[in-house]
Amino acid sequence: MFDQIAIAISFILFLLLFTGVGIYSASRKQNTTADYLLASRSVNPWLTGLSAFATAHSGGMFISTIGWTYQVGISSVWLLVGWFLGDYLSWFFIHQPLRIISEETESETIGEFLAQKSEGYSAIAAVSALITIAFLGAYAAAQLLAGSKALHVIFGWNYSWGIILGTVIVVTYCFSGGIRASIWTDALQSVLMMIAMLMLLIVAITACDGLGGLWQQLGEIDPTLIDPIPQGLQYGFGLFMLSWLVAGVGVVGQPHIMIRAMVLDDASKMGITRNIYAISYVVFSTAAVLVGLSARVLLPGLIDGGDPELALPQMAIALLPAILVGVILAGIFAAVVSTADSQILSCSAALTQDLFPGMAHSYKLVKVGTLIVAAIILAIALASDKNMFALGVFAWSALASGLGPILILRVWQFPVRATVGVIMMLAGLATAAIWNGVLQLSGSIYEVLPGMLVGFLVYGIARIFDSQSFKE
């Protein structure tokens, strides 16, 4: 009983800290939609980089990456390596021009940037908004589900209570301060996420008798756990790696992450932001893989009828004193809400600025949109099954395939006709869905690769057969 109280006190103190920082950020706000959605493009590179890291790599890293590593072993690292390389390339070639051009075109949302306020191009904004709300909403639901899993393990709560708690916390500070509140709390949460992961890593590696002992014990359990090449690849390792590199490039289709590039106070500081983001990602993801491997040694029972996605909270209970279990739990929850808040705000922006532009300049209606979106995401999370990895991974690929190609073309200032833009989005999305759900080839080649390729293919065919219209 005492342990439960100590865990709860530690956990609650951190939640109050997050919420307090988010609410305090509202003291800097202006009551305009530009400030609510973009923080008036005034965020410094340190806050932007830490926020981008916390938003992009959060509950998924704590829950699903560790769970996946637990199941497949060291070969899971290639997903993270490919993802990082593609993501880092995007930071070099996409983020800075996005910041510059979005200001020149006065675009406050990703959908508005894709349409670029051109006459007759509202269809692009509307379709992108529907894709964002549908799949980013599902992605946010996956984050809330990740947090509820940790609460279920530690306190025995029903999954629904954790989902509701996460939603209430996110809405409280997002409603108060908009994206500025999200960014400020993200920066704080990223620090706690790092502390929590590294703390558990040190304890777990020690319990496994160091890295050498960990490696030896994994080999004794199952030799495939220390085989660096993934098992059962239908099309070889090269295409597998290429598909995950393109998955990293797929960050360009994630509105909640790309909006971070648009809030930076000076486009020339993008390099600082990129390096902060990259260093945080490399350290955190490496620690996550090692924790997942350690969990396979220390908690072998999860492989038979258990839930590997619960490895981290269960290992925290087994290895740490109660007060530090509370820190781990707060770290997981920080990871969850740092992504969910950004996703809810991006869905809210898509709803009120792109799908129903009549609401676009009403500060009050934009905030109402946040409540509506939060309610929809809460319903999705409560109705979903318990597999966070599958839900989050497909949502990422759907957004990457649907929005990624057209955003790249817009950033590089290629002309995109409205009809072609809509077909690109729908064709990319459909390809990803068929590849994953019908052909079931995602285990060998992640569906972002064919999805984005088809989007670019549609554009190429349109340019060839209707070159005159593109010139005009």
ZIZI-V510149 format. One record per pair of residues at least 24 apart in sequence whose ideal C-beta (glycine too) atoms are under 8 Angstrom apart, sorted by the first residue. I is the first residue (numbers start at 0). J is the second residue. D is the distance in Angstrom with one decimal. If there is no record, write none. Layout:
i & j & d
I & J & D
I & J & D
//
This chain:
i & j & d
1 & 321 & 7.3
2 & 321 & 4.0
2 & 324 & 7.7
3 & 154 & 7.0
3 & 321 & 7.7
5 & 320 & 8.0
5 & 321 & 3.8
5 & 322 & 5.1
5 & 324 & 8.0
5 & 325 & 6.6
6 & 153 & 6.1
6 & 154 & 7.7
6 & 321 & 5.0
6 & 322 & 7.4
6 & 324 & 4.9
6 & 325 & 4.4
6 & 328 & 6.6
7 & 154 & 7.5
7 & 325 & 7.1
8 & 322 & 7.9
8 & 325 & 6.8
9 & 321 & 7.8
9 & 322 & 5.1
9 & 323 & 7.7
9 & 324 & 7.6
9 & 325 & 2.5
9 & 326 & 5.9
9 & 328 & 7.7
9 & 329 & 6.8
10 & 325 & 4.4
10 & 328 & 4.9
10 & 329 & 5.2
10 & 332 & 7.4
12 & 329 & 8.0
13 & 191 & 6.7
13 & 325 & 7.6
13 & 326 & 7.4
13 & 329 & 3.5
13 & 332 & 7.6
13 & 333 & 7.1
14 & 168 & 6.3
14 & 329 & 6.9
14 & 332 & 6.8
16 & 187 & 7.2
17 & 168 & 6.9
17 & 172 & 7.5
17 & 184 & 5.1
17 & 187 & 6.6
17 & 188 & 6.4
17 & 333 & 6.6
17 & 336 & 6.9
18 & 168 & 5.9
18 & 171 & 5.7
18 & 172 & 5.7
20 & 172 & 7.7
20 & 180 & 7.9
20 & 183 & 5.5
20 & 184 & 5.3
20 & 187 & 5.6
21 & 171 & 7.1
21 & 172 & 2.5
21 & 173 & 7.3
21 & 175 & 6.4
21 & 176 & 6.0
21 & 180 & 4.0
21 & 181 & 7.5
21 & 183 & 6.5
21 & 184 & 4.6
22 & 171 & 7.2
22 & 172 & 5.5
22 & 175 & 4.9
22 & 176 & 7.0
22 & 180 & 7.2
23 & 183 & 7.8
24 & 172 & 7.5
24 & 175 & 7.6
24 & 176 & 4.2
24 & 179 & 4.9
24 & 180 & 4.4
24 & 182 & 8.0
24 & 183 & 4.4
24 & 184 & 7.7
25 & 172 & 8.0
25 & 175 & 4.2
25 & 176 & 3.8
25 & 179 & 7.8
25 & 180 & 6.4
27 & 176 & 7.7
27 & 179 & 6.3
28 & 176 & 5.4
28 & 177 & 6.6
28 & 179 & 6.1
30 & 362 & 5.2
31 & 362 & 6.2
32 & 107 & 6.6
32 & 352 & 7.5
32 & 359 & 6.7
32 & 360 & 6.0
32 & 361 & 7.5
32 & 362 & 5.7
32 & 365 & 5.3
33 & 107 & 5.9
34 & 177 & 6.6
34 & 179 & 7.2
35 & 177 & 3.5
35 & 178 & 6.9
35 & 362 & 6.4
35 & 365 & 5.6
35 & 366 & 7.2
36 & 107 & 5.0
36 & 108 & 6.5
36 & 177 & 6.6
36 & 178 & 6.0
36 & 258 & 7.8
36 & 344 & 7.3
36 & 348 & 5.2
36 & 352 & 7.3
36 & 365 & 7.2
37 & 107 & 5.7
37 & 178 & 6.5
37 & 258 & 7.4
37 & 261 & 5.9
37 & 262 & 5.3
38 & 177 & 7.2
38 & 178 & 5.2
38 & 179 & 4.2
38 & 182 & 6.5
38 & 262 & 5.0
40 & 102 & 6.5
40 & 261 & 6.9
40 & 262 & 5.9
40 & 263 & 7.2
40 & 264 & 6.5
41 & 262 & 7.6
41 & 264 & 5.1
42 & 179 & 7.5
42 & 182 & 5.7
42 & 262 & 4.6
42 & 263 & 6.0
42 & 264 & 5.9
43 & 264 & 5.9
43 & 268 & 7.8
44 & 263 & 6.5
44 & 264 & 7.8
44 & 265 & 8.0
44 & 268 & 4.3
44 & 269 & 7.6
44 & 271 & 4.1
44 & 272 & 4.3
44 & 275 & 6.9
45 & 186 & 7.5
45 & 271 & 7.6
45 & 272 & 8.0
45 & 275 & 6.3
46 & 182 & 5.5
46 & 183 & 7.0
46 & 186 & 5.0
47 & 182 & 7.1
47 & 259 & 5.6
47 & 260 & 8.0
47 & 262 & 6.5
47 & 263 & 5.0
47 & 272 & 4.8
48 & 271 & 7.1
48 & 272 & 4.3
48 & 273 & 7.3
48 & 274 & 7.4
48 & 275 & 3.0
48 & 276 & 4.6
48 & 279 & 7.3
49 & 185 & 6.5
49 & 186 & 4.1
49 & 189 & 4.4
49 & 190 & 7.4
49 & 275 & 6.3
49 & 276 & 7.9
49 & 279 & 6.8
50 & 181 & 7.3
50 & 182 & 4.3
50 & 185 & 3.8
50 & 186 & 5.6
50 & 189 & 7.3
50 & 259 & 5.9
50 & 337 & 7.7
50 & 341 & 7.9
51 & 256 & 6.2
51 & 259 & 4.3
51 & 272 & 7.1
51 & 276 & 5.0
52 & 189 & 5.4
52 & 275 & 7.3
52 & 276 & 5.0
52 & 279 & 4.1
52 & 280 & 6.0
52 & 283 & 7.5
53 & 185 & 4.2
53 & 186 & 7.2
53 & 188 & 5.2
53 & 189 & 3.9
53 & 192 & 6.5
53 & 333 & 7.6
53 & 334 & 7.1
53 & 337 & 3.8
53 & 338 & 7.3
54 & 185 & 6.0
54 & 255 & 5.9
54 & 256 & 5.6
54 & 259 & 6.8
54 & 337 & 5.9
54 & 338 & 5.3
54 & 341 & 4.6
55 & 86 & 7.5
55 & 250 & 6.9
55 & 253 & 7.5
55 & 256 & 5.1
55 & 276 & 7.9
55 & 280 & 7.6
55 & 338 & 7.6
56 & 279 & 8.0
56 & 280 & 5.9
56 & 283 & 6.2
56 & 284 & 6.8
57 & 142 & 6.7
57 & 192 & 7.2
57 & 334 & 3.8
57 & 335 & 6.4
57 & 337 & 5.2
57 & 338 & 4.1
58 & 141 & 7.5
58 & 142 & 4.5
58 & 145 & 3.5
58 & 146 & 6.3
58 & 331 & 7.0
58 & 334 & 4.8
58 & 335 & 4.1
58 & 338 & 6.1
58 & 339 & 7.9
58 & 387 & 7.3
59 & 141 & 7.6
59 & 142 & 7.7
59 & 145 & 7.0
59 & 338 & 7.8
59 & 387 & 7.4
59 & 388 & 7.6
59 & 391 & 5.3
60 & 196 & 7.9
60 & 283 & 6.3
60 & 284 & 6.5
60 & 287 & 4.9
60 & 334 & 6.8
61 & 145 & 6.9
61 & 149 & 7.8
61 & 192 & 7.5
61 & 196 & 7.4
61 & 287 & 7.3
61 & 311 & 5.8
61 & 330 & 7.2
61 & 331 & 4.8
61 & 334 & 4.9
61 & 335 & 7.9
62 & 145 & 4.2
62 & 148 & 6.1
62 & 149 & 7.5
62 & 308 & 5.0
62 & 311 & 6.9
62 & 331 & 7.2
62 & 387 & 5.6
62 & 388 & 7.8
63 & 145 & 7.2
63 & 308 & 6.1
63 & 387 & 5.4
63 & 388 & 3.7
63 & 391 & 6.3
63 & 392 & 7.6
64 & 284 & 7.3
64 & 287 & 4.9
64 & 288 & 7.2
64 & 291 & 6.7
65 & 287 & 5.7
65 & 290 & 5.6
65 & 291 & 4.1
65 & 294 & 6.5
65 & 307 & 7.8
65 & 308 & 7.5
65 & 310 & 5.3
65 & 311 & 5.1
66 & 291 & 7.2
66 & 306 & 7.5
66 & 307 & 4.0
66 & 308 & 3.6
66 & 309 & 7.6
66 & 310 & 6.0
66 & 388 & 6.3
67 & 291 & 7.3
67 & 307 & 7.5
67 & 388 & 6.2
68 & 287 & 7.3
68 & 288 & 5.3
68 & 290 & 7.9
68 & 291 & 2.8
68 & 292 & 6.1
68 & 295 & 7.8
69 & 291 & 4.9
69 & 292 & 7.8
69 & 294 & 5.2
69 & 295 & 5.1
69 & 301 & 6.6
69 & 302 & 7.5
69 & 307 & 4.2
69 & 310 & 5.1
70 & 302 & 7.2
70 & 307 & 5.4
71 & 223 & 7.8
71 & 224 & 7.7
71 & 229 & 6.9
71 & 230 & 7.4
72 & 217 & 6.6
72 & 221 & 7.3
72 & 223 & 6.2
72 & 224 & 3.2
72 & 225 & 6.3
72 & 226 & 6.9
72 & 292 & 6.9
72 & 295 & 7.3
73 & 217 & 7.8
73 & 224 & 6.7
73 & 225 & 5.7
73 & 226 & 7.3
73 & 227 & 5.8
73 & 288 & 7.4
73 & 292 & 6.7
74 & 226 & 6.4
74 & 227 & 5.8
74 & 228 & 6.3
74 & 229 & 4.3
74 & 230 & 7.4
75 & 288 & 6.3
75 & 291 & 7.0
76 & 227 & 7.6
76 & 288 & 5.4
77 & 227 & 7.7
77 & 229 & 6.6
77 & 239 & 7.3
77 & 240 & 6.1
77 & 243 & 6.6
78 & 243 & 5.3
78 & 246 & 8.0
79 & 284 & 4.7
79 & 287 & 8.0
79 & 288 & 6.9
80 & 240 & 7.9
80 & 243 & 7.7
81 & 240 & 5.2
81 & 241 & 7.7
81 & 242 & 7.6
81 & 243 & 3.0
81 & 244 & 4.4
81 & 246 & 6.7
81 & 247 & 6.2
82 & 243 & 5.7
82 & 244 & 7.6
82 & 246 & 5.6
82 & 247 & 4.1
83 & 247 & 6.2
83 & 277 & 7.6
83 & 280 & 6.0
83 & 281 & 7.0
83 & 284 & 7.1
84 & 244 & 5.3
84 & 247 & 6.0
85 & 243 & 7.4
85 & 244 & 4.2
85 & 245 & 5.9
85 & 246 & 6.3
85 & 247 & 2.4
85 & 248 & 4.0
85 & 249 & 7.2
85 & 250 & 7.5
86 & 247 & 3.9
86 & 248 & 7.3
86 & 250 & 5.0
86 & 280 & 7.6
87 & 247 & 7.4
87 & 273 & 7.5
87 & 277 & 5.9
88 & 247 & 7.4
88 & 248 & 6.3
89 & 247 & 7.2
89 & 248 & 5.5
89 & 250 & 5.2
89 & 251 & 5.5
90 & 269 & 7.5
90 & 273 & 4.2
90 & 276 & 7.0
90 & 277 & 7.5
91 & 273 & 7.4
93 & 251 & 5.4
93 & 257 & 8.0
93 & 260 & 7.8
93 & 406 & 7.6
93 & 407 & 6.6
93 & 410 & 5.4
94 & 257 & 7.6
94 & 260 & 4.1
94 & 269 & 5.6
94 & 272 & 7.9
94 & 273 & 7.2
95 & 260 & 7.5
95 & 266 & 5.4
95 & 269 & 4.3
96 & 410 & 4.9
96 & 411 & 7.3
97 & 257 & 6.5
97 & 260 & 4.9
97 & 261 & 6.5
97 & 406 & 7.7
97 & 410 & 5.3
98 & 260 & 5.0
98 & 261 & 5.9
98 & 263 & 5.6
98 & 266 & 4.3
98 & 269 & 6.6
99 & 266 & 5.0
100 & 409 & 7.5
100 & 410 & 6.5
100 & 412 & 7.3
101 & 261 & 4.9
102 & 261 & 7.8
106 & 261 & 7.6
107 & 348 & 7.3
107 & 352 & 6.3
108 & 254 & 7.4
108 & 258 & 7.7
108 & 345 & 7.8
108 & 348 & 4.4
108 & 349 & 6.5
108 & 352 & 4.7
108 & 353 & 5.8
109 & 254 & 4.1
109 & 257 & 5.9
109 & 258 & 6.6
109 & 345 & 7.3
109 & 348 & 7.9
109 & 349 & 7.8
109 & 402 & 7.0
109 & 406 & 7.1
110 & 254 & 7.8
110 & 348 & 7.7
110 & 349 & 5.6
110 & 352 & 6.9
110 & 353 & 3.5
111 & 352 & 6.1
111 & 353 & 6.3
112 & 261 & 7.9
112 & 406 & 7.3
112 & 409 & 6.3
113 & 402 & 7.2
113 & 405 & 5.6
113 & 406 & 6.3
113 & 409 & 5.9
113 & 420 & 7.0
114 & 353 & 7.7
115 & 409 & 6.7
117 & 417 & 7.6
119 & 417 & 5.6
120 & 417 & 4.7
120 & 420 & 7.4
121 & 356 & 7.2
122 & 417 & 5.4
122 & 418 & 7.9
122 & 420 & 7.8
122 & 421 & 5.4
123 & 405 & 7.3
123 & 415 & 7.8
123 & 417 & 5.8
123 & 420 & 4.5
123 & 421 & 6.2
123 & 424 & 7.7
124 & 353 & 4.1
124 & 354 & 7.8
124 & 356 & 7.6
125 & 353 & 6.4
125 & 354 & 5.7
126 & 421 & 5.2
126 & 424 & 5.4
126 & 425 & 7.1
127 & 349 & 7.2
127 & 353 & 6.5
127 & 401 & 7.6
127 & 402 & 5.8
127 & 405 & 7.9
127 & 424 & 6.5
128 & 349 & 3.8
128 & 350 & 6.7
128 & 353 & 3.8
128 & 354 & 4.0
129 & 354 & 6.9
130 & 397 & 7.1
130 & 398 & 6.8
130 & 401 & 4.5
130 & 402 & 6.3
130 & 424 & 6.4
130 & 428 & 6.4
131 & 254 & 5.4
131 & 345 & 6.3
131 & 346 & 6.0
131 & 349 & 4.2
131 & 353 & 7.9
131 & 398 & 7.2
131 & 402 & 7.4
132 & 346 & 5.0
132 & 349 & 5.5
132 & 350 & 6.2
132 & 354 & 7.4
132 & 372 & 7.1
132 & 375 & 7.6
133 & 397 & 7.9
134 & 394 & 4.6
134 & 397 & 4.3
134 & 398 & 5.2
134 & 401 & 7.5
135 & 253 & 7.7
135 & 254 & 6.4
135 & 255 & 6.4
135 & 342 & 5.0
135 & 345 & 5.8
135 & 346 & 5.4
135 & 349 & 7.8
135 & 394 & 6.9
135 & 398 & 6.4
136 & 342 & 7.4
136 & 346 & 5.4
136 & 372 & 7.0
136 & 375 & 5.9
136 & 376 & 5.0
136 & 379 & 6.0
137 & 379 & 5.9
137 & 383 & 7.9
137 & 390 & 6.1
137 & 394 & 4.8
138 & 338 & 7.9
138 & 342 & 5.8
138 & 390 & 7.6
138 & 391 & 5.8
138 & 394 & 3.8
138 & 395 & 6.9
138 & 398 & 7.6
139 & 338 & 7.4
139 & 339 & 4.8
139 & 342 & 3.8
139 & 343 & 5.8
139 & 346 & 7.2
139 & 376 & 4.7
139 & 379 & 8.0
139 & 380 & 7.7
140 & 376 & 5.3
140 & 377 & 7.9
140 & 379 & 4.0
140 & 380 & 3.8
140 & 383 & 5.7
140 & 390 & 7.0
141 & 380 & 7.8
141 & 383 & 7.5
141 & 387 & 4.9
141 & 390 & 4.1
141 & 391 & 4.1
141 & 394 & 6.7
142 & 335 & 4.8
142 & 336 & 7.7
142 & 338 & 4.8
142 & 339 & 4.3
142 & 342 & 7.1
142 & 391 & 7.5
143 & 335 & 6.5
143 & 339 & 5.8
143 & 376 & 7.2
143 & 377 & 7.5
143 & 380 & 4.4
144 & 380 & 5.5
144 & 383 & 6.1
144 & 385 & 7.0
144 & 387 & 5.1
144 & 390 & 7.3
145 & 308 & 7.8
145 & 331 & 7.3
145 & 334 & 7.6
145 & 335 & 5.3
145 & 387 & 4.9
146 & 331 & 6.3
146 & 332 & 5.1
146 & 335 & 3.7
146 & 336 & 7.3
147 & 380 & 7.8
148 & 306 & 7.6
148 & 308 & 6.2
148 & 309 & 5.9
148 & 312 & 7.3
148 & 385 & 7.4
148 & 387 & 7.1
149 & 309 & 8.0
149 & 311 & 7.6
149 & 312 & 4.5
149 & 328 & 5.6
149 & 331 & 4.4
149 & 332 & 6.9
150 & 328 & 7.3
150 & 332 & 8.0
151 & 309 & 7.8
152 & 309 & 5.2
152 & 312 & 4.1
152 & 313 & 5.7
152 & 316 & 7.1
153 & 312 & 5.7
153 & 315 & 7.8
153 & 316 & 6.5
153 & 324 & 6.6
153 & 328 & 5.7
158 & 385 & 7.1
159 & 381 & 5.7
162 & 377 & 6.7
162 & 380 & 4.6
162 & 381 & 5.9
163 & 377 & 7.0
165 & 332 & 6.9
165 & 335 & 5.8
165 & 336 & 5.9
165 & 339 & 6.4
166 & 339 & 7.8
166 & 373 & 5.9
166 & 376 & 7.2
166 & 377 & 4.8
166 & 380 & 7.6
168 & 336 & 5.8
169 & 336 & 5.2
169 & 339 & 5.2
169 & 340 & 4.5
169 & 343 & 6.1
169 & 373 & 7.1
170 & 343 & 7.4
170 & 369 & 6.9
170 & 370 & 6.8
170 & 373 & 4.8
172 & 340 & 7.3
173 & 340 & 5.2
173 & 343 & 6.2
173 & 344 & 5.8
173 & 369 & 5.9
174 & 366 & 5.9
174 & 369 & 5.8
174 & 370 & 7.0
177 & 344 & 6.8
178 & 258 & 7.1
178 & 262 & 6.5
178 & 341 & 7.7
178 & 344 & 5.6
180 & 340 & 7.7
181 & 337 & 8.0
181 & 340 & 4.5
181 & 341 & 5.4
181 & 344 & 5.9
182 & 259 & 7.7
182 & 262 & 6.9
184 & 336 & 7.4
184 & 337 & 6.9
184 & 340 & 7.0
185 & 337 & 4.6
185 & 340 & 7.6
185 & 341 & 7.3
187 & 333 & 7.8
188 & 333 & 3.6
188 & 334 & 7.0
188 & 336 & 7.0
188 & 337 & 4.3
189 & 279 & 6.5
189 & 333 & 7.9
189 & 337 & 6.9
191 & 326 & 7.7
191 & 329 & 6.3
191 & 330 & 5.2
191 & 333 & 4.8
192 & 283 & 6.9
192 & 330 & 5.2
192 & 333 & 5.5
192 & 334 & 5.1
192 & 337 & 7.5
193 & 279 & 7.0
193 & 282 & 6.9
193 & 283 & 6.0
194 & 326 & 7.3
194 & 330 & 6.9
195 & 326 & 5.7
195 & 327 & 5.0
195 & 329 & 7.2
195 & 330 & 2.7
195 & 331 & 7.3
195 & 333 & 7.9
196 & 283 & 6.0
196 & 286 & 4.7
196 & 287 & 6.4
196 & 290 & 6.8
196 & 330 & 6.8
197 & 282 & 7.8
197 & 286 & 5.7
198 & 319 & 7.9
198 & 323 & 6.9
198 & 326 & 7.1
198 & 327 & 7.4
199 & 290 & 5.9
199 & 311 & 6.9
199 & 314 & 6.7
199 & 315 & 6.0
199 & 318 & 7.3
199 & 319 & 7.2
199 & 327 & 6.0
200 & 286 & 4.6
200 & 289 & 5.6
200 & 290 & 5.4
200 & 293 & 7.6
202 & 318 & 4.9
202 & 319 & 6.4
203 & 289 & 7.5
203 & 290 & 5.7
203 & 293 & 3.7
203 & 294 & 7.2
203 & 297 & 6.6
203 & 314 & 6.3
203 & 318 & 6.5
204 & 289 & 6.7
204 & 293 & 6.2
206 & 293 & 7.2
206 & 297 & 6.0
206 & 318 & 6.1
207 & 293 & 5.3
207 & 296 & 5.2
207 & 297 & 6.8
213 & 289 & 7.8
213 & 292 & 6.2
213 & 293 & 6.1
213 & 296 & 6.2
216 & 296 & 4.7
217 & 292 & 6.2
217 & 295 & 6.5
217 & 296 & 6.4
220 & 295 & 6.7
220 & 296 & 7.1
220 & 299 & 6.9
224 & 292 & 7.4
224 & 295 & 6.5
231 & 442 & 6.9
231 & 443 & 7.6
232 & 442 & 8.0
232 & 443 & 5.1
233 & 440 & 7.1
233 & 442 & 7.9
233 & 443 & 4.1
233 & 444 & 8.0
234 & 443 & 5.2
234 & 444 & 5.9
238 & 443 & 7.3
238 & 444 & 5.4
238 & 448 & 8.0
239 & 443 & 6.2
239 & 444 & 6.5
241 & 448 & 6.5
242 & 444 & 4.4
242 & 445 & 4.2
242 & 447 & 6.8
242 & 448 & 4.1
243 & 445 & 5.7
245 & 445 & 7.5
245 & 447 & 5.2
245 & 448 & 4.5
245 & 451 & 6.2
246 & 395 & 7.2
246 & 396 & 7.1
246 & 399 & 6.9
246 & 445 & 5.0
246 & 447 & 4.5
246 & 448 & 7.6
248 & 399 & 7.7
248 & 403 & 7.2
248 & 447 & 7.8
248 & 451 & 7.4
249 & 395 & 6.4
249 & 396 & 6.8
249 & 398 & 7.4
249 & 399 & 2.7
249 & 400 & 7.5
249 & 403 & 5.5
249 & 447 & 4.5
249 & 451 & 6.9
250 & 399 & 7.5
251 & 399 & 7.3
251 & 402 & 7.6
251 & 403 & 4.7
251 & 406 & 5.1
251 & 407 & 5.9
251 & 410 & 7.9
252 & 398 & 4.4
252 & 399 & 3.9
252 & 400 & 7.0
252 & 401 & 6.4
252 & 402 & 3.9
252 & 403 & 3.5
252 & 406 & 6.6
253 & 395 & 6.9
253 & 398 & 5.5
253 & 399 & 7.2
254 & 345 & 4.2
254 & 348 & 7.6
254 & 349 & 7.1
254 & 398 & 7.4
254 & 402 & 7.2
255 & 338 & 7.2
255 & 341 & 3.9
255 & 342 & 4.7
255 & 344 & 7.3
255 & 345 & 4.2
256 & 341 & 7.5
257 & 406 & 7.2
258 & 341 & 7.4
258 & 345 & 6.3
258 & 348 & 7.9
290 & 314 & 7.4
306 & 385 & 7.1
308 & 386 & 7.8
308 & 387 & 6.1
308 & 388 & 6.7
339 & 376 & 7.7
342 & 376 & 7.7
343 & 369 & 6.5
343 & 372 & 5.6
343 & 373 & 5.4
343 & 376 & 6.3
344 & 369 & 6.8
346 & 372 & 4.3
346 & 375 & 7.9
346 & 376 & 7.2
347 & 371 & 7.7
347 & 372 & 4.7
393 & 431 & 7.7
393 & 435 & 5.9
393 & 446 & 7.8
395 & 447 & 7.5
396 & 431 & 4.9
396 & 435 & 7.0
396 & 441 & 7.9
396 & 445 & 6.7
396 & 446 & 4.8
396 & 447 & 4.7
396 & 450 & 6.3
397 & 428 & 5.7
397 & 431 & 5.6
397 & 432 & 7.1
397 & 450 & 7.9
399 & 431 & 7.8
399 & 447 & 4.7
399 & 450 & 6.7
399 & 451 & 6.4
400 & 427 & 3.8
400 & 428 & 5.6
400 & 430 & 6.4
400 & 431 & 4.0
400 & 446 & 7.0
400 & 447 & 6.0
400 & 450 & 2.7
400 & 451 & 5.6
400 & 453 & 7.6
400 & 454 & 6.5
401 & 425 & 7.6
401 & 427 & 5.2
401 & 428 & 4.0
401 & 431 & 7.7
401 & 450 & 7.7
401 & 454 & 7.8
403 & 427 & 7.4
403 & 447 & 7.8
403 & 451 & 5.4
403 & 454 & 7.0
404 & 451 & 5.5
404 & 454 & 3.3
404 & 455 & 5.1
404 & 458 & 6.8
405 & 454 & 7.0
408 & 458 & 6.6
413 & 458 & 7.8
414 & 469 & 5.1
415 & 458 & 7.2
416 & 461 & 7.1
416 & 465 & 7.7
416 & 468 & 6.3
416 & 469 & 6.8
419 & 457 & 6.8
419 & 458 & 6.3
419 & 461 & 4.4
422 & 457 & 5.4
422 & 461 & 7.8
423 & 454 & 4.6
423 & 455 & 7.9
423 & 457 & 4.8
423 & 458 & 5.7
424 & 454 & 7.2
426 & 453 & 5.2
426 & 454 & 6.3
426 & 457 & 5.1
427 & 451 & 6.2
427 & 453 & 5.5
427 & 454 & 3.6
427 & 457 & 7.9
//
